[in-house]
Amino acid sequence: MFDYSNEIDSASKCWLHENDFTKLKRGIFAKDAFVKSWGCHTGEEMSQRFRAATGVKMYGAVGRTDYSNGTVPVLATPDAHWAD
């Protein structure tokens, strides 16, 4: 698990910014890998940059996500949705 910023909610001590995606070795992920970013707005640009760098889809949120439930984040607004 990587955080896309740094130590958010102490969920992860490792982070990977979208500008770092080109440093990943293409082919490191299985073609059918399931990759999802739970951060706000990551389906608006970050997913496309991940796919361009790795060749693998990454699902991300179009809109805000809500971490307040203490478990897996959920979409925060009625118009938010997951995209790849």
C-alpha positions as CSV (number, residue, x, y, z in Angstrom):
1,M,0.0,0.0,0.0
2,F,1.3,3.4,-0.9
3,D,0.0,6.8,0.0
4,Y,0.0,9.4,-2.7
5,S,1.2,12.1,-0.4
6,N,2.9,11.3,2.9
7,E,1.8,9.6,6.1
8,I,-1.8,10.6,5.8
9,D,-3.8,9.2,8.7
10,S,-0.7,7.0,9.5
11,A,-2.1,4.5,7.0
12,S,1.1,4.2,5.1
13,K,4.7,5.3,5.7
14,C,5.5,4.8,2.0
15,W,4.3,7.2,-0.7
16,L,4.4,7.5,-4.4
17,H,3.5,10.7,-6.2
18,E,2.2,10.6,-9.7
19,N,5.4,12.3,-11.0
20,D,7.2,9.2,-9.8
21,F,5.2,6.8,-12.0
22,T,7.7,7.0,-14.8
23,K,10.4,5.6,-12.4
24,L,8.4,2.3,-12.1
25,K,9.7,-0.5,-14.3
26,R,7.1,-1.1,-17.0
27,G,5.8,-4.6,-16.7
28,I,6.3,-4.8,-12.9
29,F,2.5,-5.4,-12.5
30,A,0.7,-8.4,-13.8
31,K,-1.5,-7.5,-16.8
32,D,-4.6,-8.3,-14.7
33,A,-3.5,-6.6,-11.5
34,F,-6.2,-4.7,-9.6
35,V,-4.9,-1.3,-8.7
36,K,-7.0,1.3,-7.0
37,S,-6.3,4.7,-5.5
38,W,-8.6,5.8,-2.7
39,G,-7.6,9.4,-2.7
40,C,-9.7,12.3,-3.8
41,H,-9.7,13.2,-7.5
42,T,-7.2,10.5,-8.4
43,G,-9.4,9.3,-11.3
44,E,-9.2,12.7,-12.9
45,E,-5.5,12.6,-13.9
46,M,-3.6,10.2,-11.7
47,S,-5.2,7.0,-13.2
48,Q,-4.3,8.0,-16.7
49,R,-0.7,8.8,-15.7
50,F,-0.4,5.5,-13.9
51,R,-1.6,3.6,-17.0
52,A,0.6,5.5,-19.3
53,A,3.7,4.7,-17.2
54,T,2.9,1.0,-16.3
55,G,0.4,-0.2,-18.9
56,V,-2.0,-1.2,-16.1
57,K,-5.4,0.4,-15.3
58,M,-5.7,2.2,-12.0
59,Y,-9.1,3.0,-10.7
60,G,-9.4,6.3,-9.0
61,A,-12.1,8.6,-7.7
62,V,-13.6,11.3,-9.8
63,G,-14.6,13.6,-6.9
64,R,-13.9,13.5,-3.2
65,T,-13.5,10.5,-1.0
66,D,-14.4,10.3,2.7
67,Y,-12.1,8.5,5.2
68,S,-14.3,9.2,8.3
69,N,-15.8,5.8,8.6
70,G,-12.6,4.3,9.9
71,T,-12.3,1.7,7.2
72,V,-12.1,1.7,3.4
73,P,-12.9,5.2,2.1
74,V,-16.2,5.8,0.3
75,L,-17.2,8.3,-2.4
76,A,-18.1,11.6,-0.6
77,T,-20.7,13.1,-2.9
78,P,-23.6,11.8,-5.0
79,D,-21.9,12.9,-8.3
80,A,-18.5,11.2,-7.4
81,H,-17.7,7.9,-9.2
82,W,-14.8,5.5,-9.8
83,A,-13.0,5.7,-13.2
84,D,-9.9,4.2,-14.8
